[in-house]
């Protein structure tokens, strides 16, 4: 789906909530003339739905929660809000039909028992000494003894190693563990910035050595690597080495026997256990499968693989099982399937990562294919 359709959806949302400007309304009308298939979205009960939804959103204080989170983590969340927040376009290849839904369900209040909150800033830092420090979104500086008299600082949104003496002869390692339902940001001694997703572990030196910079990843992380041509940066993910040449990229090691590296800017090389280095360029994703022993490269929409970093879920023809795995990690819930075949049903869409999980489940239910039963932190998935 190209940017034109995202723009139409965004304009329709602001039209429905009454927030559209005169200039944007004119743009919307012109786009509808060119794309008459969207005109039906202005009819029936959909406008009323969005007004009710907006009232419920205010009652649950979601906007305030998002504002506070943006302040803490420092994300550029605004640019991603342009992709509609509580609505998705769902594609079902199994039946070959596009489903576009602005919602006719869920206009009533959500029972408190079903409110499963989204993830938050939290991490566990294990120092070289073996000491463990728990980090969260405290709004005061926390000094952490790293090595001897050397200290790092944490102030809610991040853990910062800048200022630590560089080029250490003896490397001392720290490990940052992010639990289910968590995320965190760390700035390494060389000023490289790493965003860590839920259920992720990153092991790294307090200060890098003279010849190279090397970290070890299990889970998922978004890297903004500080360029240094004299000292290569290497991410060890499973059996793979990701050799970095000053760049922005995402590494996902969630799947068994699979390492995905998605490049946004710069250049990286993928080095499997056996074989030569494979170079990938921006907008490419390299996937190494240890069972096959091959590196496969394809051109991708990088937003799909990096949306989590900017506060969104984004799926393109992704299986329900994979989607539910992501929801389980972020909302810290357990998922069970009453009907196994629904695991393979594919969906595409966008949803806000900081909304309540019920919002996302309602979007998936609107296809008429699946139904969810929620009790506490347990979700049962079955066919309709």
N, C-alpha and C positions, 0 to 999 in steps of 0.2 A: 504494500500500500504506500503510495507516494505522498509527498508533503502536501499536495493539493487537498487530498481527502482529510488529512489531519486538520488542515486549516478550516475546511468546511465544518467539521465536527466541533472545533473550538468555537467558531462563530455561532453555530446552532446552540451550543451550551450557554453562551452569554446572552443570546437572544431569549432563550427560555427562562433565564433567571432575571431578565430585565436589566442586565448590566451592559448591554451592547451600546456602543456610541453610534452617533449618526453616520460617521464615516465608515465604521465597520458594518453597519446595517446595509449601507449602499453596496459595500463589497460583497456581503452575503447574498443580496438579491441578484447581483450580477453573476455570482458563481452558481446560484440555483438555476438561472436561465441556461447556463452552459451545462449543468448537470441536473436535469429535471428529475432523475431518480431519487434525489434527496428531498424533493418538495413534500413528500408524504410525511416527513419527520416533523413538519410544522403543524400537522393536523392531529385530530383525536385528543388523547389525554396527556400527551407527552409534556407539553408546556406546564400543565398543572402539576405533573409529577415532579419536574425540576424545582418548582416553587416550594412544594412540600419537602422535597429533599433538602433544599437549602435551609429551611426552617429547622429540620431535624439536625442538620450539621451544626448549626449554631447552638442548639440545645446541648449537643455532645461536646462542644468546645473544641472541635477538631482543628479549626483554623488557628486558635490560640496555641494548641499543642504543636502544630506545624511551625508556627512562628518561633516558638521557643527552641524547637529542635534545630531550625535553620540557624538561629543565633549561636547555639552551642557548637554545632559541627562545622559551620562555615561553608555549607554547600551552596552552590549557585542553583538553588531549587527553582527560581522564578522561571528560567528559560524552559524548564521541563514542564511547568504547569500549563504551558501552551498546548501540550498534548492533553486531551481531556482527562479529568481526574477520576471521576466515578463512573465512567462508561467505557465500554470496549466494543470493538468490532470483532466478531467471532467468526472464524472460518472453519467449516467442518468438511474436510476433503472426503470423508466417508459418504456424504450425501450430496456433495458438490453444490452447496448453497451458501451464499453470504448471509449472515444474520447481522442486522444492524439494530441496536436496541438502545433507546434512551430511557427505558425502564417503565414498566407499568405495575411493578411489584414493589414491595418493601416501603410503601409510603407511610406505613404506620410506625409507631415507636418500637424499637428493638428491645426486647426484654433484657434486664441487667444480666441474667444468667447466661446470655449468649454473647456478651461483650468480651471478646478476647482481644486484648490490646496488642499493638504492634511491638516490634523490637525496640531496644533502647541502647544507649551508650553504656557499655559495660565490658570489662576485660579482666583477666587475671595475668599479672606479670610475675614470671619466675626469674629471679636474679641469678647471677653466676654463683652466688654464695649459697643458693638453695632457698633463700627467703622468698616468700610469696606476698605480693602486694595486690590488693583488689582495687580496681579503678572503676569509677563511674563518672557521672556528669556533675561532680562537685564544682562549685563556682569559685573556689579558692585555690591558689597554687599549692601543689603537693610536691615537696622535694623528695626524691627517691635516691638512696645511696646505691650507686651502680658498681663501681670498683674503687676500693680504698676511699679516698676523699672525694672522688668524682661523683657528681650528682646529676640526675636528670630531673625534669619537671613535668608534672601533669596538671592541667587546669581544665578539667571537664571534657573538652572536645578532643584533646590530643595528648600524646606522650611525646616529649621533645628531647632529642639527644644532641641538638645543635650546641656547639660550644665545647663538646667533649673533645679532648686531645686526639688528634688523628694519627694515623700511621703507627699504630701500636705494634710492638714486636710480638707480644703474647696476646692472643685474642681471647677475650672474655665474652661469653655469649649470654644473651637474655632470650627468654621465650615469652611471647605474648599469645595467650589463649583467649579466643572469643567464644562464649557459650552460645547455645541455641537461644534465639531471641536477643542477640546482641550484635554490636558492631563497634569499631573503634578506628582511630587514626593515629599513626605514628610517624614522626619525622626523624629519620635516621641521622647519624653523625655527619654524613656527607650532604645533608639537606634533601635527600630523596624522600618523597612523601608516599606513604603506603596507607590505603584504606582497606580495612579488613572486614569481610562479610561474616555473617553468623557461622558458628561451628568451624572456625578457622584457627590454625596455629602458624605463627611465624617465628622462626628462630634466626637470630642475627647477632653480629658482634656489637658490643657497646661502641667500639671504634674500629674502623676497618684497618687492615694491614697495608703495607706499602705497595703490594703488587696487584691486588684485586679486591673487589667488593663482592661478597657472596652471602646470600641468605637462603633459608630453607622454608618452603611453603607446603602446607597441607590444608586444603579448603579453597577459598577464593579471595583474591586480592587485586586491587587496582593500583598500579604503580605509576608515579610521575618521577622518573629517574633523573637525577642531577647529572648532566653531561660531564664526563672526564675521560678524554681520549687516552690518557696515560694509565688508567686503572679501570679495566672492564668491570661491568656489573653483571652478576650471574644469579639467576633464580633457579634453585634446584627444586623441581616439582616432581615428586615420584622418581621415575627412572630418567627423567628428561632434564637437560640443562637448557635454560632460556638465556641466551647471551644477548645483552642489551647494549645498544649503542646510542644512549641519550634519547629517551623516548617515553611515550605514554601508552600503556597497554594493560590488558586484563589477563590474569591467569586463573583458570578454574580446574581444580583437581578433585572435585566432589565425586565424579563418577568413577567407579571401579575400573582400573586398568586404562584410564583415559585422562589425557592432559590437553586442555584447550587453551591456546594462547591467541588473543584477539588484539590486533594492533590498531591504535588510533592515530598516533603520530610517530615519526622516526623510522627506525629499522631494528628488527631483532632477528636472531638466528636460533633455530631449534636444533638441538643436538641430541639425538636418540642414543641409547646405550650402544647400539651397533649401527654404523653408517655415518654419512657425512652430514655436516651442518646444512640446514635448509633455511634460506633467508625469506622472510615475509615482509610485505609492504603494507602501508596504511590501507584499511578496509579489507584486510585479509585475516582469516582465522586458520591457524594450524592446529590440527588435532592428531595427537599421537596415541595410538592404541597398542598397548604392550602385548596384547594377545596376537595381533597381526604383525607387530614390529614395523609398522609403516607410519609415515607422516603424511597426512592428507591436507591439502591447502584448498581453500575456497574463498571466493569473494562474498562478504556478508554485510548485513546492516549492523554496524558496530553498536548501535544504540540498544539492540536486543541483548547484547552480552554485557553492556556496561550500565544499563538502566538502574540497577540496584544502587550504584554509586550516587546517582542523582535523585534517589527517592521514588523510583517507579518499579513496577513489575511490567515487563514487556515480553510478549510471546509471539512467535511466528511459527505457525503450524507445529506447535509443541504438544507432546502427549500430555494427557491429564495426569498421568503418574509423575512426570517430570515437574509439572506445575505444582502438584500437591507436595512434592518433595521440597520445593522452594518455600511454599507456605509453611510447611511444618518446621523448617529451620528458623524462619523469621518470626513466626508467632509462637514457637515452642509448643506445638501441639502434636498429638499422635494421630495418624491417619490409617484407617482400615477400609477394606473394600468388600462389600457384600456381593458385588458382581465384578469379576475379574476383567471382563471384556472392556469395561469403560476406561481402564488404564490406557488403552491404545487410541482412544478418541483424541483427535488433534484440535487445538484451539489456537487462535491468534487474538491478541488484544493488549490493552494497556490498562493498568489500574494503579491507584495511589498506594505506595508501600506503607504509608503511615495512617491509612484508614483502618477501621475495624475489619477483622477478617470476614464478617458477615457480608460486608459490601462486595468483596471479591467473590464469595460463594454465590451470592444472588446473581451476579453477572453470569457466572457459569451455568447456573440453574436455568436461566432464561432460554437456553437453547432447546430445552425440552428433552435433553438426552440424559442428564444426570440430576440426582437429588442428594442433598446433604442433611444428615442428622447430627446435631452438635449437642454434646453433653459435657460440660466442664471444658477440659482441654482435649477431648477425644472427638474426632470427626469420623463418621461412617459415610462412605460413598456408595451409592447404588444407582442403578438405572431407573429411569422413570417408566 
